[in-house]
Amino acid sequence: PLTARQLCRLLCPAVDGSIMRSTTMMVTPETLVIGYEISTGQYAAEGWVLAKKTPVLREACSSWHYEEKGTIKGPVTCRELANEIRAQRSKEKGGVEILRE
């Protein structure tokens, strides 16, 4: 399983100076992806499938809510959540964010 932070980083990398708006979705529910069967280790027989039929991508395309100082915030996109996580991490590290690959 992936953490929310990992999911955000994989699907919606938030980069300083990005030309994309914070609400840009890199993957939409209707994006076609190559299907893969984890249980067999093979590509899905149907070939291309909608992102919303792949659990991890369905979550990435969803609206998210989060709690900050006892207040529920949202709905936000996965990309907006990634930006919020980055900002919070930066505050925790004294304004300097350390990125690990």
C-alpha positions as CSV (number, residue, x, y, z in Angstrom):
1,P,0.0,0.0,0.0
2,L,1.1,3.6,-0.7
3,T,0.9,6.5,1.7
4,A,-1.1,9.6,0.7
5,R,2.3,11.4,0.3
6,Q,3.7,8.7,-2.0
7,L,0.5,8.6,-4.1
8,C,0.6,12.4,-4.5
9,R,4.3,12.4,-5.4
10,L,3.9,9.7,-8.0
11,L,0.8,11.0,-9.8
12,C,1.0,14.8,-9.2
13,P,4.5,15.9,-8.7
14,A,4.4,19.4,-7.4
15,V,7.4,21.3,-8.7
16,D,8.3,24.9,-7.9
17,G,7.8,27.0,-11.1
18,S,5.5,24.4,-12.6
19,I,3.4,25.8,-15.4
20,M,0.5,23.6,-14.3
21,R,-2.1,25.1,-11.9
22,S,-2.4,23.5,-8.5
23,T,-5.7,22.0,-9.6
24,T,-4.3,20.3,-12.7
25,M,-4.9,16.6,-12.7
26,M,-2.3,14.6,-14.5
27,V,-4.6,11.5,-14.5
28,T,-8.3,11.9,-14.8
29,P,-10.9,9.1,-14.2
30,E,-11.3,8.7,-18.0
31,T,-7.6,8.4,-18.8
32,L,-6.8,5.1,-20.5
33,V,-4.1,3.0,-19.0
34,I,-2.8,-0.4,-19.8
35,G,-4.5,-2.9,-17.6
36,Y,-2.4,-5.2,-15.4
37,E,-3.4,-8.2,-13.3
38,I,-1.3,-8.2,-10.1
39,S,-2.4,-11.8,-9.3
40,T,-1.0,-13.2,-12.5
41,G,1.7,-10.7,-13.2
42,Q,0.3,-10.3,-16.8
43,Y,-1.3,-7.5,-18.7
44,A,-5.0,-7.5,-18.5
45,A,-6.8,-9.4,-21.3
46,E,-9.0,-6.4,-22.1
47,G,-5.9,-4.2,-22.8
48,W,-6.7,-0.6,-22.1
49,V,-8.8,0.3,-19.1
50,L,-10.1,3.5,-17.6
51,A,-8.0,4.9,-14.7
52,K,-11.1,4.8,-12.5
53,K,-11.1,1.0,-12.7
54,T,-7.6,0.8,-11.2
55,P,-7.7,1.2,-7.4
56,V,-4.6,3.4,-6.9
57,L,-5.5,5.6,-9.8
58,R,-9.2,5.9,-8.8
59,E,-7.9,7.2,-5.4
60,A,-5.6,9.7,-7.1
61,C,-8.5,11.0,-9.2
62,S,-10.7,11.4,-6.1
63,S,-11.5,14.5,-4.1
64,W,-9.6,14.5,-0.9
65,H,-10.2,16.0,2.6
66,Y,-7.6,16.5,5.3
67,E,-7.5,17.7,8.9
68,E,-5.4,20.7,9.9
69,K,-5.4,21.9,13.5
70,G,-8.7,20.2,14.2
71,T,-10.4,21.7,11.1
72,I,-11.5,19.5,8.1
73,K,-10.4,21.0,4.8
74,G,-11.4,20.1,1.3
75,P,-12.4,18.8,-1.1
76,V,-9.0,19.2,-2.8
77,T,-7.4,17.4,-5.7
78,C,-4.5,15.0,-5.2
79,R,-2.2,17.7,-6.6
80,E,-3.4,20.3,-4.1
81,L,-2.9,17.8,-1.3
82,A,0.6,17.2,-2.5
83,N,1.3,20.9,-2.3
84,E,-0.1,21.1,1.2
85,I,2.0,18.2,2.3
86,R,5.1,19.9,0.9
87,A,4.3,23.1,2.6
88,Q,3.8,21.4,5.9
89,R,7.0,19.4,5.6
90,S,8.9,22.6,4.8
91,K,7.5,24.3,8.0
92,E,8.5,21.3,10.1
93,K,12.1,21.4,8.7
94,G,12.6,25.1,9.4
95,G,11.7,26.2,5.8
96,V,14.1,23.8,4.1
97,E,12.6,20.8,2.4
98,I,14.8,17.7,1.9
99,L,13.7,15.6,-1.0
100,R,14.7,11.9,-1.1
101,E,14.6,9.7,-4.1
